[in-house]
Amino acid sequence: MATPGIVGERHYLLAQEIRRTLAQYEDLKDIIAMLGLEQLAPDDRNVVARARRLERFLTQPFFATEQFSGIKGKLVSLEDSLDGCERILRDEFKDYPESALYMIGAIDEAKRKAPPDKPAARAEPGAKPAAKADQRPAADSESKARSKPQATPEPKPEPEVEHAVDTDES
């Protein structure tokens, strides 16, 4: 029933792209289960990331499930839903954790819910290594942890357990 004449051209095209993305993800699930996500090609990993974000986003909080989930239901317009799906498909939220898209209304709530993940530092040719000043706080906390003698907890005695003796008195 989802035809351009009924739902509109934009809605139809987005629905087709979402279906394709989710179908590709479904096809990749067996490979992921056997070999792991790391063994996929970068393009396939991007498809998986998009599909997982779409799945989280499409899990919007309903008023009918409010009493079970404890999450207040939200009314989300069709336009907001389409906008959110389109922005996810365009990788606008690729740096946000998937959890930021779970049980939200409009897509902009993800920005308020969780900050984007920092992209993994990539060593580019000719790039200088990170400054040591950035690493100092971690080193300071490690040296403080080493300088304080750590008390080792005394082992707790194991409770004695009486074993039942099997007596056959028949």
C-alpha positions as a Python dict, from the first residue, in 0.01 Angstrom:
ca = {
    (1, 'M'): (0, 0, 0),
    (2, 'A'): (300, 230, 34),
    (3, 'T'): (300, 380, -312),
    (4, 'P'): (406, 730, -412),
    (5, 'G'): (44, 812, -494),
    (6, 'I'): (-74, 723, -142),
    (7, 'V'): (209, 821, 92),
    (8, 'G'): (389, 1078, -121),
    (9, 'E'): (714, 1067, -315),
    (10, 'R'): (948, 1156, -26),
    (11, 'H'): (790, 906, 213),
    (12, 'Y'): (796, 632, -50),
    (13, 'L'): (1161, 686, -142),
    (14, 'L'): (1270, 698, 223),
    (15, 'A'): (1072, 384, 302),
    (16, 'Q'): (1242, 203, 13),
    (17, 'E'): (1588, 312, 128),
    (18, 'I'): (1511, 209, 487),
    (19, 'R'): (1389, -132, 368),
    (20, 'R'): (1704, -180, 161),
    (21, 'T'): (1928, -84, 454),
    (22, 'L'): (1748, -312, 699),
    (23, 'A'): (1750, -599, 445),
    (24, 'Q'): (2125, -559, 392),
    (25, 'Y'): (2173, -563, 770),
    (26, 'E'): (1964, -879, 797),
    (27, 'D'): (2182, -1044, 531),
    (28, 'L'): (2498, -946, 721),
    (29, 'K'): (2381, -1078, 1059),
    (30, 'D'): (2498, -1434, 987),
    (31, 'I'): (2842, -1312, 884),
    (32, 'I'): (2862, -1094, 1194),
    (33, 'A'): (2762, -1388, 1414),
    (34, 'M'): (3030, -1613, 1263),
    (35, 'L'): (3320, -1377, 1198),
    (36, 'G'): (3242, -1061, 1393),
    (37, 'L'): (3171, -706, 1288),
    (38, 'E'): (3540, -627, 1247),
    (39, 'Q'): (3567, -868, 954),
    (40, 'L'): (3315, -677, 743),
    (41, 'A'): (3418, -436, 472),
    (42, 'P'): (3398, -69, 577),
    (43, 'D'): (3092, -13, 356),
    (44, 'D'): (2913, -306, 520),
    (45, 'R'): (3003, -175, 867),
    (46, 'N'): (2846, 158, 770),
    (47, 'V'): (2529, -22, 658),
    (48, 'V'): (2516, -206, 992),
    (49, 'A'): (2565, 117, 1187),
    (50, 'R'): (2290, 294, 990),
    (51, 'A'): (2049, 3, 1029),
    (52, 'R'): (2108, -22, 1404),
    (53, 'R'): (2054, 351, 1446),
    (54, 'L'): (1736, 331, 1239),
    (55, 'E'): (1609, 44, 1454),
    (56, 'R'): (1672, 246, 1769),
    (57, 'F'): (1511, 558, 1626),
    (58, 'L'): (1203, 373, 1507),
    (59, 'T'): (1149, 248, 1863),
    (60, 'Q'): (961, 560, 1965),
    (61, 'P'): (787, 584, 2303),
    (62, 'F'): (416, 511, 2273),
    (63, 'F'): (148, 635, 2510),
    (64, 'A'): (3, 282, 2525),
    (65, 'T'): (330, 136, 2661),
    (66, 'E'): (399, 417, 2908),
    (67, 'Q'): (283, 215, 3210),
    (68, 'F'): (508, -77, 3116),
    (69, 'S'): (821, 106, 3007),
    (70, 'G'): (810, 398, 3251),
    (71, 'I'): (891, 629, 2959),
    (72, 'K'): (642, 903, 2883),
    (73, 'G'): (477, 858, 2544),
    (74, 'K'): (543, 1116, 2275),
    (75, 'L'): (347, 1222, 1973),
    (76, 'V'): (582, 1239, 1676),
    (77, 'S'): (463, 1386, 1351),
    (78, 'L'): (514, 1197, 1027),
    (79, 'E'): (731, 1482, 903),
    (80, 'D'): (959, 1454, 1211),
    (81, 'S'): (985, 1077, 1167),
    (82, 'L'): (1074, 1110, 799),
    (83, 'D'): (1324, 1385, 878),
    (84, 'G'): (1490, 1169, 1144),
    (85, 'C'): (1517, 866, 918),
    (86, 'E'): (1656, 1075, 635),
    (87, 'R'): (1919, 1232, 861),
    (88, 'I'): (2025, 891, 995),
    (89, 'L'): (2053, 753, 641),
    (90, 'R'): (2273, 1052, 550),
    (91, 'D'): (2503, 963, 845),
    (92, 'E'): (2437, 1286, 1032),
    (93, 'F'): (2422, 1087, 1357),
    (94, 'K'): (2706, 844, 1291),
    (95, 'D'): (2911, 987, 1579),
    (96, 'Y'): (2626, 956, 1829),
    (97, 'P'): (2586, 642, 2038),
    (98, 'E'): (2298, 420, 1935),
    (99, 'S'): (2145, 464, 2279),
    (100, 'A'): (2094, 835, 2208),
    (101, 'L'): (1842, 740, 1939),
    (102, 'Y'): (1649, 491, 2152),
    (103, 'M'): (1301, 588, 2274),
    (104, 'I'): (1310, 947, 2158),
    (105, 'G'): (1054, 1151, 1970),
    (106, 'A'): (1199, 1392, 1715),
    (107, 'I'): (1558, 1327, 1605),
    (108, 'D'): (1692, 1647, 1765),
    (109, 'E'): (1628, 1488, 2106),
    (110, 'A'): (1929, 1264, 2037),
    (111, 'K'): (2154, 1570, 2049),
    (112, 'R'): (2017, 1660, 2392),
    (113, 'K'): (2020, 1301, 2518),
    (114, 'A'): (2388, 1220, 2457),
    (115, 'P'): (2685, 1401, 2309),
    (116, 'P'): (2841, 1255, 1997),
    (117, 'D'): (3118, 1000, 2040),
    (118, 'K'): (3461, 1130, 1965),
    (119, 'P'): (3573, 987, 1633),
    (120, 'A'): (3858, 740, 1665),
    (121, 'A'): (4193, 907, 1623),
    (122, 'R'): (4339, 804, 1294),
    (123, 'A'): (4707, 830, 1225),
    (124, 'E'): (4740, 1020, 903),
    (125, 'P'): (5065, 1035, 712),
    (126, 'G'): (5268, 1327, 843),
    (127, 'A'): (5044, 1375, 1148),
    (128, 'K'): (5218, 1449, 1476),
    (129, 'P'): (5150, 1221, 1774),
    (130, 'A'): (4920, 1349, 2046),
    (131, 'A'): (5079, 1587, 2293),
    (132, 'K'): (5206, 1435, 2614),
    (133, 'A'): (5011, 1694, 2812),
    (134, 'D'): (4692, 1512, 2714),
    (135, 'Q'): (4829, 1193, 2863),
    (136, 'R'): (4953, 1347, 3191),
    (137, 'P'): (4627, 1326, 3393),
    (138, 'A'): (4604, 953, 3333),
    (139, 'A'): (4969, 907, 3427),
    (140, 'D'): (4924, 1122, 3740),
    (141, 'S'): (4627, 918, 3853),
    (142, 'E'): (4823, 598, 3790),
    (143, 'S'): (5120, 720, 3994),
    (144, 'K'): (4890, 825, 4278),
    (145, 'A'): (4729, 484, 4271),
    (146, 'R'): (5073, 322, 4286),
    (147, 'S'): (5196, 544, 4572),
    (148, 'K'): (4905, 456, 4800),
    (149, 'P'): (4938, 112, 4950),
    (150, 'Q'): (4626, -76, 4869),
    (151, 'A'): (4475, -272, 5150),
    (152, 'T'): (4404, -624, 5050),
    (153, 'P'): (4080, -751, 5192),
    (154, 'E'): (4113, -1046, 5423),
    (155, 'P'): (3964, -1360, 5277),
    (156, 'K'): (3631, -1447, 5428),
    (157, 'P'): (3609, -1793, 5575),
    (158, 'E'): (3384, -2018, 5375),
    (159, 'P'): (3077, -2131, 5564),
    (160, 'E'): (3072, -2491, 5664),
    (161, 'V'): (2815, -2693, 5482),
    (162, 'E'): (2673, -3005, 5626),
    (163, 'H'): (2643, -3277, 5368),
    (164, 'A'): (2348, -3505, 5379),
    (165, 'V'): (2435, -3867, 5422),
    (166, 'D'): (2244, -4105, 5205),
    (167, 'T'): (2108, -4374, 5431),
    (168, 'D'): (1905, -4647, 5280),
    (169, 'E'): (1692, -4794, 5552),
    (170, 'S'): (1450, -4997, 5346),
}
